């Protein structure tokens, strides 16, 4: 499913009218008609439903007035946040139709105190919100949220940022959202997901030019697309053909990261794994990774991998089909030297996670020296460290910061977010699985192992990232149905992974 940002939505409007000769009135009329149709479907079981339409300025308010013209035979009240003589452009045309039809319109008033209704159409701001709501909007959004009725948002619930998905303090919580042309990115990420309700994208006559818009090509992955990505398990297969994954992970105090990564690989179908262990603590790896192999690497008794570990690890470069490096390696500079050696000398595709990303801080050009296909898997905090910026700056400039990063980035970026988003060249795929219960230690280690398996089995890095992220989230969804969100832990996913993959066989 294609998505667009709020900026791309504005560009689409402009191109449709200026380059393709589509009338703004026609677009607004079609928008009004679809809003009215959705209103009727939401109130179909209510006798003589009472409808309230709250209209702001600009095209979003105009869509609200337009919807009223298709609902004129129902019980309607319209509240315009701006005075009658301030309504301009295409909105003025549909406002005038409402006046001619003798509809009840209140102008610039405070929200009513004792009004009862069955559905409110939120046509206040749409995609035009950034930051906190101004008081004249916040009082209306608070009033909408205070009523016990359904809420239908036009394009975006008031208070939700159409680019970033962030919610202002008093953002409208919608029952459903009608999004014109394509769903807006902000509806599908962060707080936008919980404020938008059921999202319905509707065709209002835009030309098919979404791929001509500036910026990333945004999509949302759906379960139906995953089946075609997974390889069938051949009846004559054997372990060496099911993918061989080399795992460089773990250190004293963080051996669990290596264990979770290894079992993430095995539980997603890897035929063989070798996990590189600091020699002084290899016995911990041996006791816990009973289905995978381990190899002890010289560590001078330090309990973490160092530059002298490289030759032992490099001996497995030809054997393996993919390399996972980073989970739980620790932050010692000697380990950083080892990581750099592995990444720059690797002969097989790489999945670089967690501590494996430290060598790229303030050194993004190093990515261009990697000689094999690769995936990086930072969470937002780690991504900000890569860029050398504060998280607030990152959020304020999302998604522009990512678009700038991807211009010269040669690999796949799996940005662990809410939800996770996968980027490759100009493509951006928003994941549709997963839940807040995944905000716990070790989840990313399991994901790194899954990605290692899929790459080792022959998927290209972008396909492996999309499929791995989705199945990882789906396993968490299945486990949360059983256990709930609170207390979900990473190892819970190891049991669920084979079961969710079976759904695609």
Beta strands, then each sheet from edge to edge (+ up, - down):
strand 1: 2-4
strand 2: 50-55
strand 3: 75-80
strand 4: 104-107
strand 5: 119-123
strand 6: 150-154
strand 7: 176-180
strand 8: 183-184
strand 9: 198-202
strand 10: 217-220
strand 11: 244-248
strand 12: 272-278
strand 13: 293-297
strand 14: 322-325
strand 15: 349-352
strand 16: 374-376
strand 17: 412-415
strand 18: 421-424
strand 19: 427-430
sheet 1: 8+ 1+ 10- 19- 18+ 17- 16- 15- 14- 11- 12- 13-
sheet 2: 4+ 3+ 2+ 5+ 6+ 7+ 9+
end
